[in-house]
Amino acid sequence: RGRRLREYMELLVNNFNLAAAENVMCTNTVSVSWDGSLYDCDFNQQLGMRAGGGAPRSIFELESLEQLEGRQVTVDSHCYGCTAGAGSSCQGATA
C-alpha cells in the first residue's frame, strides 16, 4: 500500500498545474462541520485540519464573511489532488 501511495503522490506532484491551483474551491468556499467548526475544504474537514490564517475557528465566531477573505488556506500533501492536471473541485475542473 505504501508504495502505491508514494507512486500516486508522485504522479500528482509531477502534474501540478498552477492554473488549477489558482481556482481551487478552498480559495472561495468554506466547509462547516456539524458543530460549526470552519474548514477550508471538505478534505481538510475529514482530516481535522481547521481553517487557519486568522480565520474564525467557528461559524459562531463569524460576524461577517469579510473575515474569511484573504485568509491563508491550511494546506498539506493531499492538496495536490485538487491541483494536478485540469484540477478538481466540487464544481468540476478548475483549469
C-alpha positions in Angstrom: 0.0 0.0 0.0 2.8 2.4 0.9 4.5 2.0 -2.5 1.2 2.7 -4.3 0.5 5.8 -2.3 4.1 7.1 -3.0 3.6 6.5 -6.7 0.2 8.2 -6.7 1.6 11.2 -4.8 4.5 11.4 -7.2 2.0 11.4 -10.1 0.0 14.3 -8.5 3.1 16.3 -7.7 4.6 15.8 -11.2 1.3 17.1 -12.7 0.9 20.2 -10.6 -0.8 22.9 -12.6 -0.5 26.5 -11.3 -3.7 27.5 -13.3 -5.6 24.8 -11.5 -4.2 25.9 -8.1 -5.4 29.4 -8.6 -9.0 28.3 -8.9 -9.4 25.6 -6.2 -12.5 25.7 -4.1 -10.6 26.4 -0.8 -9.9 29.9 -2.1 -13.6 30.9 -2.2 -15.5 28.3 -0.2 -15.5 27.0 3.4 -16.8 23.8 4.8 -18.8 23.8 8.1 -19.0 20.8 10.3 -22.0 19.8 12.4 -20.6 21.7 15.4 -19.9 24.9 13.5 -16.2 24.4 13.1 -14.8 26.0 9.9 -12.5 24.2 7.4 -11.0 25.4 4.1 -12.4 22.3 2.3 -14.1 19.0 2.8 -10.8 17.1 2.7 -9.4 19.3 5.5 -12.6 18.7 7.4 -12.2 15.0 7.2 -8.6 15.3 8.3 -9.4 17.6 11.2 -7.4 20.5 9.7 -9.3 23.6 10.7 -9.3 26.9 8.8 -6.2 28.9 9.7 -4.6 32.2 8.7 -6.5 34.3 11.2 -10.0 33.0 10.1 -12.6 32.4 12.8 -12.4 28.8 14.1 -16.2 28.5 14.3 -19.2 29.8 12.5 -20.3 31.2 15.8 -17.3 33.4 15.9 -18.0 34.7 12.4 -19.5 38.2 12.3 -19.0 38.8 8.6 -18.0 36.9 5.5 -15.3 39.5 5.0 -13.5 37.9 7.9 -12.8 34.9 5.6 -11.4 37.0 2.7 -7.7 36.9 2.2 -7.1 34.2 4.8 -4.2 31.8 4.4 -5.6 28.3 3.5 -4.4 25.4 5.5 -2.6 23.0 3.1 -0.8 19.6 3.1 0.2 17.0 0.6 -3.4 15.9 -0.1 -3.9 19.4 -1.8 -2.1 18.1 -4.8 -5.2 16.1 -5.6 -7.0 19.3 -6.5 -4.1 21.0 -8.3 -2.9 18.2 -10.7 -3.8 18.3 -14.4 -7.0 20.1 -15.1 -7.7 20.5 -11.3 -10.6 19.2 -9.3 -13.3 20.8 -7.3 -16.9 20.2 -6.4 -17.8 22.3 -9.5 -15.6 20.2 -11.8 -12.3 21.1 -13.5 -10.5 24.3 -12.3 -8.2 24.9 -15.3 
